[in-house]
Amino acid sequence: MAAALCFTPSAGTGLRGAAAVSGAAIRARPLLRSAAARRVARRAASAPRCALEEPSSRGASVSSPKTPEPVVLGVPAEPVSYTEPGQPLTAPGDIPEVDTAALVAKAKAVADDVAARPGYYSSVAGVAGGGLVAFVVASAVVSALDKIPVLPSALELIGLAYTSWFVYRFLLQEETREELKEEVQDFLGKSR
């Protein structure tokens, strides 16, 4: 039979005395800001605490909380595959091995090309780095403009107006589409 280990803290001991009686260690007292919270804490401190109590002493039986039923998900009968319909499913053992010799040969060819044309690859790296810097600067400018109260709405209105004009001017009729196509081809021809 289990013995009841109940105690009632005395009025002078408060929460610290109750913790000392129960054997628990309290390092810091919580801050109670409102008067209602302090009253609730006082009532809780003066109420009897029971560490272990027999179920029959209160007239109700103590039962363990019910655990929820496990969720069982359906498992497909066949393994899932991303092949076309009608194609046989591939098993993990059917994956072809990588030809390391061909991979090493390709890496050496790329390294030789970089060594043969260092000016080309340095210009590519410079353009990529410049593009990254331009993106960061443009992002900062757009975020600064976005903080001005009326400007974002005005810029959206200007963008919608220009887009509608462009569609009306170049995309609605066949001859204007041909004109736009020729202008784009001329521009691309000059840039090459």
LINKA-V838015 format. One record per residue. SS is DSSP state (@ for helix, = for strand, . for the rest). PSI is psi in whole degrees, 0 to 359 (none if undefined). Layout:
# LINKA-V838015
SS	PSI
SS	PSI
This chain:
# LINKA-V838015
.	136
.	139
.	145
.	128
.	69
=	151
=	157
.	118
.	146
.	165
.	328
.	338
.	329
@	209
@	323
@	322
@	322
@	321
@	324
@	322
@	320
@	346
.	0
.	154
.	125
.	121
.	325
.	143
.	136
.	148
.	126
.	112
.	321
.	158
@	324
@	320
@	324
@	321
@	317
@	320
@	321
@	317
@	319
@	326
@	329
@	350
.	147
.	138
=	134
=	120
.	323
.	128
.	143
.	142
@	329
@	347
@	336
.	354
.	357
.	146
.	145
.	128
.	154
.	150
.	144
.	136
.	142
.	152
.	140
.	146
.	124
.	119
.	146
.	137
.	129
.	147
.	326
.	153
.	146
.	135
.	151
.	39
.	168
.	154
.	138
.	345
.	146
.	148
.	146
.	135
.	161
@	332
@	346
@	0
.	127
.	150
.	153
.	134
.	99
@	329
@	319
@	324
@	318
@	321
@	320
@	318
@	319
@	322
@	319
@	318
@	320
@	322
@	320
@	320
@	328
@	329
.	68
@	330
@	320
@	311
@	329
@	325
@	323
@	317
@	322
@	318
@	319
@	317
@	320
@	322
@	321
@	316
@	318
@	322
@	316
@	317
@	315
@	322
@	319
@	320
@	316
@	319
@	327
@	319
@	331
@	340
.	347
.	132
.	308
.	341
@	317
@	318
@	320
@	319
@	323
@	318
@	318
@	317
@	317
@	320
@	315
@	319
@	316
@	321
@	317
@	316
@	315
@	319
@	319
@	338
@	344
.	325
.	152
@	319
@	328
@	329
@	320
@	321
@	317
@	319
@	318
@	320
@	319
@	318
@	321
@	318
@	316
@	326
@	325
@	329
@	344
.	none
